[in-house]
Amino acid sequence: MNATITIWSKHMTKFFRNREELGGLLLQPILWVVLFGVGMGALVRNVGGSDYMSFMLPGVLALTALGGAVGGGMALLDERLRGIMKEYLAAPIPRLSILLGNAASTITKALFQAAIILLVGGLMGARITTNPLGWLALVVLLALFTLGFAGIALAFAARSQSIMGYHGLIFLFNLPLLFASNALYPLVNMPGWIKTIALANPTTYLIDALRALTFGGSATIALPISFAVTALFAALGTALALWSFQRTIR
């Protein structure tokens, strides 16, 4: 646990000191809220009983988590390529602590970014619930989803041999996961084949639950199912990262 906290602290200190990284991770989702949300909101007044800004904001939160997870994998890959990982492996600490420290910092960054996005979204007119349980659900679901995708990113980072190779592989799971979900359009309005893909996408379950619990929308998927799928995704992502990491250090 001490090793996990130490690695988490190292990454968070670097994050807040690096203005380029901080600004870059925040700029893209804020532009989605301000430009895309306002622009589409002028065309689409109502989606499923909700204004479009409130409808799309959970999708922006998912996009932020995806981007943060990619950055977390990039940090691990950078440490591998620069030889820092060898220092971790030489220390008497569990291998899992290395991954958990990285994943914990990724989750913390995602929640920090989410707070900024919610603030911007609220200023732009999004309808955000004041129910404490809704806020708690947002934190839990977003943390689980980020952990799951961080596991996938870390698994790729543990085996990639170059930065370009890593980004090429991770791109297959980044924007496709967002667009093949209910982030920008309702699940009920999708063609059958796209809906099938969306229902196999854990991003869909995160977004649907957030809309119902945090943004005053209606759930199209039963909330227990959304929580179960998101938790299972987190467990599978963590297991994949640990398996991939252990194979590379044998």
C-alpha positions as CSV (number, residue, x, y, z in Angstrom):
1,M,0.0,0.0,0.0
2,N,2.8,2.4,0.8
3,A,4.4,1.8,-2.6
4,T,1.0,2.4,-4.3
5,I,0.7,5.8,-2.5
6,T,4.2,6.8,-3.3
7,I,3.8,6.1,-7.0
8,W,0.4,7.9,-7.0
9,S,2.0,10.9,-5.2
10,K,4.8,11.0,-7.7
11,H,2.5,11.0,-10.7
12,M,0.1,13.6,-9.2
13,T,3.0,15.9,-8.3
14,K,4.2,15.7,-11.9
15,F,0.7,16.3,-13.2
16,F,0.1,19.5,-11.3
17,R,3.6,20.9,-12.0
18,N,3.3,20.2,-15.8
19,R,1.0,23.0,-17.1
20,E,1.1,21.6,-20.6
21,E,-0.2,18.2,-19.5
22,L,-2.8,19.8,-17.2
23,G,-4.0,22.2,-19.9
24,G,-4.0,19.6,-22.6
25,L,-6.1,17.1,-20.7
26,L,-8.6,19.7,-19.8
27,L,-8.8,21.6,-23.1
28,Q,-10.3,18.9,-25.3
29,P,-13.3,18.0,-23.1
30,I,-14.0,21.7,-22.4
31,L,-14.1,22.3,-26.1
32,W,-16.6,19.5,-26.5
33,V,-18.8,21.1,-23.9
34,V,-18.6,24.7,-25.1
35,L,-18.4,24.2,-28.9
36,F,-20.2,20.9,-29.7
37,G,-22.7,21.1,-26.8
38,V,-23.8,24.6,-27.6
39,G,-23.8,24.0,-31.3
40,M,-25.8,20.9,-31.2
41,G,-28.0,22.3,-28.5
42,A,-29.1,25.0,-30.9
43,L,-30.2,22.3,-33.4
44,V,-31.5,19.7,-30.9
45,R,-33.6,21.2,-28.2
46,N,-34.8,18.1,-26.5
47,V,-33.4,14.5,-26.3
48,G,-35.3,12.0,-24.3
49,G,-36.9,14.6,-22.2
50,S,-33.6,16.4,-21.5
51,D,-31.8,19.4,-23.0
52,Y,-28.9,18.3,-25.2
53,M,-26.2,19.8,-23.0
54,S,-27.4,17.7,-20.1
55,F,-27.7,14.7,-22.4
56,M,-24.2,14.9,-23.8
57,L,-22.3,15.8,-20.7
58,P,-22.0,12.2,-19.4
59,G,-20.5,11.3,-22.7
60,V,-17.9,14.1,-22.3
61,L,-17.1,12.7,-18.8
62,A,-16.5,9.3,-20.4
63,L,-14.3,10.9,-23.1
64,T,-12.3,12.5,-20.3
65,A,-11.9,9.1,-18.5
66,L,-10.7,7.5,-21.8
67,G,-8.2,10.3,-22.4
68,G,-6.9,10.1,-18.9
69,A,-6.5,6.4,-19.1
70,V,-4.5,6.7,-22.3
71,G,-2.3,9.3,-20.5
72,G,-1.8,6.8,-17.6
73,G,-0.6,4.1,-20.0
74,M,1.7,6.6,-21.7
75,A,3.3,7.4,-18.3
76,L,4.0,3.7,-17.7
77,L,5.5,3.3,-21.2
78,D,7.7,6.4,-20.7
79,E,9.0,4.9,-17.5
80,R,9.7,1.6,-19.2
81,L,11.6,3.2,-22.1
82,R,13.7,5.5,-19.8
83,G,14.6,2.6,-17.5
84,I,12.8,3.9,-14.5
85,M,10.7,0.8,-14.4
86,K,13.8,-1.3,-13.6
87,E,14.2,0.7,-10.3
88,Y,10.6,-0.2,-9.4
89,L,11.2,-3.9,-10.1
90,A,14.4,-3.9,-8.1
91,A,12.6,-2.6,-5.0
92,P,11.0,-5.1,-2.6
93,I,7.4,-4.1,-3.5
94,P,4.5,-6.1,-5.0
95,R,4.2,-5.8,-8.8
96,L,0.6,-5.0,-8.4
97,S,1.5,-1.9,-6.4
98,I,3.2,-0.4,-9.5
99,L,0.0,-0.8,-11.6
100,L,-2.3,0.3,-8.8
101,G,-0.2,3.5,-8.2
102,N,-0.5,4.4,-11.8
103,A,-4.2,3.5,-12.0
104,A,-4.9,5.5,-8.8
105,S,-3.3,8.6,-10.3
106,T,-5.3,8.1,-13.5
107,I,-8.5,7.9,-11.6
108,T,-7.7,11.0,-9.5
109,K,-6.9,13.0,-12.6
110,A,-10.2,11.8,-14.2
111,L,-12.2,12.9,-11.2
112,F,-10.4,16.3,-11.1
113,Q,-11.2,16.8,-14.7
114,A,-14.8,15.7,-14.2
115,A,-15.2,18.4,-11.5
116,I,-14.0,21.1,-14.0
117,I,-16.2,19.8,-16.8
118,L,-19.3,19.7,-14.5
119,L,-18.6,23.3,-13.5
120,V,-18.3,24.4,-17.1
121,G,-21.4,22.3,-18.1
122,G,-23.4,23.9,-15.2
123,L,-22.4,27.4,-16.4
124,M,-23.5,26.4,-19.9
125,G,-26.9,25.4,-18.7
126,A,-26.6,21.6,-18.0
127,R,-29.2,20.3,-15.6
128,I,-27.2,18.6,-12.8
129,T,-28.9,16.9,-9.8
130,T,-28.3,18.2,-6.3
131,N,-28.9,14.7,-4.8
132,P,-25.8,13.6,-2.9
133,L,-26.4,10.0,-4.0
134,G,-26.2,11.1,-7.6
135,W,-22.9,12.7,-7.0
136,L,-21.7,9.6,-5.1
137,A,-22.8,7.4,-8.0
138,L,-20.9,9.6,-10.4
139,V,-17.7,9.3,-8.4
140,V,-18.0,5.5,-8.1
141,L,-19.0,4.8,-11.7
142,L,-16.4,7.1,-13.2
143,A,-13.7,5.6,-10.9
144,L,-14.6,2.1,-11.9
145,F,-14.8,2.9,-15.6
146,T,-11.5,4.7,-15.5
147,L,-9.9,1.8,-13.7
148,G,-11.2,-0.6,-16.4
149,F,-9.9,1.4,-19.3
150,A,-6.7,2.3,-17.5
151,G,-6.1,-1.5,-17.2
152,I,-6.4,-1.9,-21.0
153,A,-4.1,1.1,-21.5
154,L,-1.5,-0.3,-19.0
155,A,-1.7,-3.7,-20.7
156,F,-0.8,-2.1,-24.0
157,A,1.9,0.1,-22.4
158,A,3.5,-2.9,-20.7
159,R,4.1,-4.6,-24.1
160,S,4.5,-1.8,-26.6
161,Q,8.0,-1.1,-27.8
162,S,7.5,2.5,-29.0
163,I,5.3,5.5,-28.3
164,M,3.9,5.5,-31.8
165,G,3.1,1.8,-31.6
166,Y,1.2,2.4,-28.3
167,H,-0.9,5.2,-29.7
168,G,-1.7,3.1,-32.8
169,L,-3.0,0.3,-30.7
170,I,-4.8,2.3,-28.1
171,F,-6.6,4.4,-30.8
172,L,-8.6,1.2,-31.6
173,F,-10.3,1.5,-28.2
174,N,-10.5,5.3,-27.7
175,L,-12.8,7.2,-30.0
176,P,-14.5,4.0,-31.3
177,L,-15.7,3.3,-27.8
178,L,-17.1,6.8,-27.5
179,F,-18.9,6.9,-30.9
180,A,-20.1,3.3,-30.7
181,S,-22.1,4.2,-27.6
182,N,-25.0,6.4,-26.5
183,A,-22.7,9.3,-25.8
184,L,-24.1,11.6,-28.6
185,Y,-27.4,10.0,-29.5
186,P,-30.1,8.0,-27.7
187,L,-29.8,4.3,-27.6
188,V,-33.4,3.8,-28.6
189,N,-32.9,5.7,-31.9
190,M,-29.9,3.7,-33.1
191,P,-30.2,1.2,-36.0
192,G,-30.2,-2.4,-34.8
193,W,-26.6,-3.3,-35.7
194,I,-25.2,-0.2,-34.0
195,K,-27.4,-0.7,-31.0
196,T,-26.0,-4.3,-30.7
197,I,-22.4,-2.9,-30.7
198,A,-23.4,-0.2,-28.2
199,L,-24.8,-2.8,-25.8
200,A,-21.5,-4.7,-25.9
201,N,-19.7,-1.4,-25.0
202,P,-19.1,-0.7,-21.3
203,T,-19.1,3.0,-22.1
204,T,-22.9,2.8,-22.8
205,Y,-23.6,1.5,-19.3
206,L,-21.6,4.2,-17.6
207,I,-23.2,7.0,-19.6
208,D,-26.8,5.7,-19.2
209,A,-26.4,5.4,-15.4
210,L,-24.9,8.9,-15.1
211,R,-27.7,10.4,-17.1
212,A,-30.3,8.8,-14.8
213,L,-28.5,9.4,-11.5
214,T,-26.6,12.7,-11.9
215,F,-28.3,14.6,-14.8
216,G,-32.0,13.9,-14.1
217,G,-32.6,11.8,-17.2
218,S,-34.3,8.4,-17.5
219,A,-32.5,5.1,-17.6
220,T,-32.9,2.9,-20.6
221,I,-30.9,0.2,-19.0
222,A,-31.6,-1.1,-15.5
223,L,-29.3,0.6,-13.0
224,P,-28.1,-2.6,-11.3
225,I,-27.1,-3.9,-14.7
226,S,-25.1,-0.7,-15.4
227,F,-23.3,-0.9,-12.1
228,A,-22.6,-4.6,-12.5
229,V,-21.2,-4.2,-16.1
230,T,-19.0,-1.2,-15.0
231,A,-17.6,-3.1,-12.0
232,L,-16.9,-6.2,-14.1
233,F,-15.2,-4.0,-16.7
234,A,-13.0,-2.6,-13.9
235,A,-12.1,-6.0,-12.7
236,L,-11.3,-7.4,-16.1
237,G,-9.2,-4.3,-17.0
238,T,-7.1,-4.7,-13.8
239,A,-6.7,-8.4,-14.4
240,L,-5.6,-7.8,-18.0
241,A,-3.0,-5.2,-16.9
242,L,-1.5,-7.4,-14.3
243,W,-1.3,-10.4,-16.7
244,S,0.3,-8.3,-19.4
245,F,2.7,-6.7,-16.9
246,Q,3.8,-10.0,-15.4
247,R,4.5,-11.5,-18.8
248,T,6.8,-8.7,-19.8
249,I,9.0,-8.9,-16.7
250,R,9.6,-12.7,-16.7
